[in-house]
Amino acid sequence: MLNTPNTFINPIIMKRAKYVLESSVLQATVLSNKAIVLRAGKTKILPGENQIILQNLPLGLIKNSIRVSGLGPVGTKIIGVELKKEFLEEMKDEKIKAIHQKIESLTNEQVAIQNEITQITEHLKMLTETMHNISNEFTKGFAWKKLEVSDYDKFVKYSMEQMKNMQSQLRAKNLELAEIQKKINAAKGEETQMQSRKGVEMNVICVDVESEKEGEFALSVEYAIQGASWYPVYDARVLTDEMKVEFDYYGMVNQQTGEDWKNTQITLSTAPDTPSTKLPELEPWYIYGYEKSKPRFLAKSAVMSAVPMGAPMAYESIQMMKVAVEKESADTLCEGEEKRVVAEAPTAKIDTTGDVVVYKIEKSADIPSEDSPKKLLIGKFTLPATIEYLTVPKILPEVFVSAKVTNDSEFMFLPGTVNLFSDSEYIGESSIQNVAPTEKFNFSLGITKAIKVKRELVKREAVSAGLLGSSKKIKYAYRIKVENNKKSNVKITVKDQIPVSKNDEIKVEDVAFGEGDEPTKKTDMGIIDWRFELPPGKKKIIDFSFSVTYPAKFVLEGIED
């Protein structure tokens, strides 16, 4: 839509024509705490000097960021740009008048429809009364045998059709009336909004343009504005049997700039808001020294107080194993939450320059200036994954699930929250750090009930040792059973341990494993791993044993005595 001067201007009498430009936000590039906005519009210009005015711009507009460009007749030049603040004390009479005319026109339509509804209602009432009266006449006619039943049927059928048509017309007119009322309310709301903005301080950009002849001028204004930001979130659905992850990448855009973005091309950028332009300088590197103090030794009671009362001697090794487990499997997350469904949309276009990544959202979006983030899809990916199962039945007879995922997309995944699903079940929230293309990252998926594990002490046998009963020897045998009730092969790691003596007089000996049960990995701290594949419907039994020899005067802690 072209703007025309607000008054007739004779270029011979006046040197400068003024135009208020009706513009819209075409593009917005969102950074971490501001946005770069491109606003554009078209207007008619006259020979000589013209001033194009962009009104009602937010106060968060950054003055030194303004850049303007334009297309116009040959010889057109932009000769000046000014940013100033104005109070909206006076509203445009033509806009107020246009709103009043619109309300008046809609009100006239409303009255006309109400009159039609009244007429239809009266006709419907008359038809109902007529049917009642004629029914009485038909009753007399039947009694005098002057009328047949078929005559009455024809009358009833005709009357019902008429009534049905009138009721249909009545419903249609009521719908029209409701729609007209919505338009009236919207127009009155617009009027109220304009009146409420009186006295509000806003930014105004004035662009001075010089032209040799009359024609159309297309103006583009780019500026930075505060009050906008974005952050990444993800939905990850791990399909355990298919060994893949459906990974949806979203940008949550917060927009409280004071201007609405309607049908705007959105770009999300990882560029820093205030890039450093100054080369850092080195400060002196000082080294200090001091005389060593004499070593101090803790009393035995102080050392023992660091161990919880009643804790077994294997307490430290168990704690170490717990740490190892936590590295491979996170705590169980809550279950039973309702899953979320997100509509599909095209994948964003990616552009990488140095360390800056820019995502151009394919579909234009409406993002009003309000305290509610807008969720925009950056990309949907199907990523390959390795599903692994881990269990520590000595501590907890459950099997934990983890997924090792490979980012085989061209997108950099930024740090953010992940809404995590395992197949059709919502697990809870997780998070990821920076994940570059081709890089791997892990998800913990909680506990699966499809794989059963059980650990039991199958033998505890006291054996005499030493002369005159000076020492004791106890042999322990354990069995671990793993059963795969899933429909696919699983890679599973079973973790257990052999006790470690912290006293030279206590010996852990005769460590043995069942046939084919040699562990995949053993550590000096007694942690043992078995890693194997288990087909669907199959079981795996692991046997291992050891003996503990100790002085008879000792009382063992940390193991069944």
C-alpha positions, -999 to +999 in steps of 0.1 A: +000+000+000+014+034-010+014+063+013+003+097+001+011+131+016-011+140+046-018+173+028-016+185-008+019+199-013+030+221-042+067+214-047+072+250-060+058+265-028+072+240-002+106+224-004+098+193+017+069+169+016+063+148+047+050+112+047+041+089+076+053+055+064+032+024+071+059-002+076+061-038+089+089-059+103+101-082+076+130-099+093+143-103+129+176-118+138+175-128+175+207-129+196+210-138+233+197-104+246+186-083+216+174-085+180+184-070+147+152-059+130+146-051+094+115-029+089+103-018+054+075+000+036+067+019+004+055+055-002+051+081-029+077+109-031+077+142-050+105+161-067+127+180-042+131+171-006+109+146+012+108+135+048+097+099+055+086+093+091+084+060+109+063+065+140+055+045+172+089+027+174+099+012+208+121+030+233+145+000+233+157+008+199+195+014+200+203+047+184+237+040+169+225+008+152+202+024+127+210+018+090+187+029+061+186+020+024+160+025-003+150+021-040+134+050-059+134+070-091+168+077-108+186+104-089+170+097-055+193+102-026+190+096+012+205+128+027+198+125+064+185+102+092+174+113+126+161+095+157+140+114+181+114+109+208+078+121+206+048+120+229+016+108+212-006+136+224-024+141+192-039+111+173-045+113+136-080+126+129-084+105+098-077+073+117-101+081+144-127+091+118-121+058+099-127+038+130-159+057+138-171+051+102-163+014+105-182+011+138-212+030+123-213+008+092-211-024+113-238-011+136-261-005+107-255-040+095-262-052+130-295-034+131-305-048+097-298-084+108-316-079+140-347-067+120-345-098+098-343-120+129-373-103+144-393-109+111-383-145+109-392-150+146-427-135+141-433-156+110-423-187+129-447-178+157-475-172+132-468-206+115-469-223+149-503-207+158-516-215+123-506-252+126-524-253+160-556-237+147-557-257+115-551-289+134-584-282+152-602-277+119-588-310+106-602-327+137-637-314+128-632-324+092-623-359+102-654-360+124-676-349+095-657-371+071-650-341+048-612-345+050-589-375+046-558-384+067-536-379+036-548-342+035-536-337+071-503-355+063-496-331+034-504-301+056-481-313+084-453-320+059-455-286+043-457-268+076-427-287+090-406-279+059-415-242+063-407-243+100-374-261+093-364-234+067-372-206+091-352-221+119-323-226+096-325-189+085-327-179+121-295-198+130-277-183+101-287-148+110-277-153+146-242-164+134-240-133+112-250-112+142-223-127+164-197-122+137-207-085+133-205-081+171-169-094+171-160-069+144-176-041+164-157-052+196-124-053+177-129-018+162-139-004+196-108-021+211-086-005+185-101+029+193-095+024+230-059+013+224-052+044+203-067+067+229-048+049+257-015+057+240-019+094+243+010+108+263+032+077+257+068+084+247+079+066+216+108+067+191+104+082+157+129+078+128+129+106+102+146+099+069+152+128+045+151+118+008+159+141-022+145+132-056+146+146-091+111+134-100+079+120-086+077+082-080+076+053-056+102+049-029+108+017-010+125+023+023+143-003+045+154+005+080+175-019+101+181-014+138+190-033+169+165-034+197+166-046+233+141-070+249+146-101+227+164-133+233+164-171+225+175-203+240+175-239+227+153-268+239+151-303+226+127-332+224+145-366+222+125-398+217+148-429+220+135-459+200+154-487+219+145-516+195+153-495+164+186-482+178+178-446+169+167-413+184+141-389+169+157-356+179+137-323+176+157-290+179+137-259+190+145-223+196+124-206+224+121-169+214+113-143+241+101-111+225+093-081+247+106-053+225+074-033+224+066-041+187+048-071+173+064-092+147+038-104+122+046-128+094+082-121+101+112-141+088+130-152+120+168-160+123+184-173+154+221-164+159+248-175+184+268-144+178+280-127+211+262-095+219+294-076+227+323-091+208+357-082+222+376-059+198+406-052+221+436-074+222+441-087+258+473-077+276+495-100+297+500-091+334+532-100+354+533-137+364+546-139+400+558-170+418+558-172+456+575-196+480+574-204+517+591-229+541+574-263+543+556-269+576+562-301+596+539-330+586+511-337+610+496-371+616+460-378+625+452-400+655+437-433+647+404-423+663+402-393+640+407-415+610+380-439+621+356-411+628+356-404+590+339-437+584+302-439+594+293-459+625+287-495+617+300-492+582+316-523+568+353-525+559+343-527+522+326-493+526+351-474+505+351-499+477+313-499+475+314-461+474+339-463+445+316-487+427+287-463+432+307-435+416+315-457+387+278-466+383+268-429+384+292-421+356+275-446+333+239-443+345+220-414+360+194-417+388+160-430+378+138-403+365+101-399+373+077-418+351+041-415+340+041-379+328+020-372+297+040-369+265+039-338+244+032-337+207+047-310+185+035-302+150+059-307+121+075-278+103+103-273+077+140-275+089+159-243+093+187-233+070+221-232+087+250-208+081+283-210+100+309-182+100+338-189+124+323-197+158+290-181+150+261-203+139+230-188+124+197-207+120+172-192+095+137-205+103+121-216+071+085-205+078+076-169+088+062-165+122+040-142+143+057-133+176+038-107+196+056-086+222+045-104+253+058-123+283+054-157+267+081-175+247+074-187+211+086-222+202+101-224+167+113-256+151+150-254+140+153-290+128+140-326+131+166-354+129+168-391+132+201-399+149+218-433+152+222-446+187+238-474+206+215-486+234+233-501+264+220-517+296+238-516+329+231-533+362+247-534+397+226-561+413+246-561+446+233-526+452+200-526+433+184-555+414+174-533+384+187-527+349+194-492+338+192-481+302+215-456+285+217-443+249+249-432+232+238-409+204+258-397+174+251-362+160+253-371+123+235-338+113+252-307+101+238-287+131+256-277+162+235-286+193+239-259+219+236-264+257+200-268+267+172-288+283+161-320+267+125-334+271+133-371+271+111-400+259+119-437+259+098-452+232+063-440+241+071-432+277+080-397+290+111-401+312+116-365+323+141-337+317+178-341+309+203-317+294+232-316+269+262-294+265+277-283+231+276-312+207+293-307+173+285-326+142+298-362+143+302-359+181+287-384+205+266-377+236+247-398+262+212-400+277+202-420+307+168-435+302+161-448+337+151-484+345+137-511+322+113-538+335+119-559+303+152-572+316+153-590+350+183-595+372+188-613+404+219-618+426+220-644+454+245-659+478+244-696+469+271-709+493+288-698+525+311-725+539+335-722+569+368-741+564+393-747+591+426-729+586+458-726+606+472-745+635+450-750+666+423-729+651+444-697+651+426-685+619+393-689+601+385-693+564+351-688+548+343-695+512+316-675+495+299-683+462+275-660+444+252-664+413+238-636+391+209-644+367+200-621+338+169-626+317+160-607+285+123-603+279+127-578+251+121-586+215+156-577+204+192-584+213+206-563+242+241-553+251+244-555+288+271-547+314+269-564+348+290-549+376+299-566+408+330-568+431+354-589+450+362-576+485+396-559+490+414-563+523+428-533+541+446-554+567+476-576+559+463-603+582+431-606+562+435-624+529+411-626+500+420-657+480+407-685+457+389-661+434+372-682+408+346-678+380+322-703+364+329-718+330+328-690+305+322-664+332+356-647+332+349-610+336+355-586+308+373-561+331+388-562+365+403-533+386+427-532+415+399-521+437+380-554+431+354-540+406+345-565+380+325-561+348+308-587+325+298-573+291+278-595+267+250-596+243+218-614+253+193-626+226+155-621+232+140-646+256+174-659+267+190-661+302+225-657+313+239-671+346+272-658+361+289-677+389+319-664+409+334-673+443+362-664+467+375-671+502+384-649+531+411-660+556+415-640+588+427-644+625+402-661+647+404-632+671+392-608+645+356-598+639+350-592+602+331-562+590+318-556+555+310-593+547+289-621+562+310-636+591 
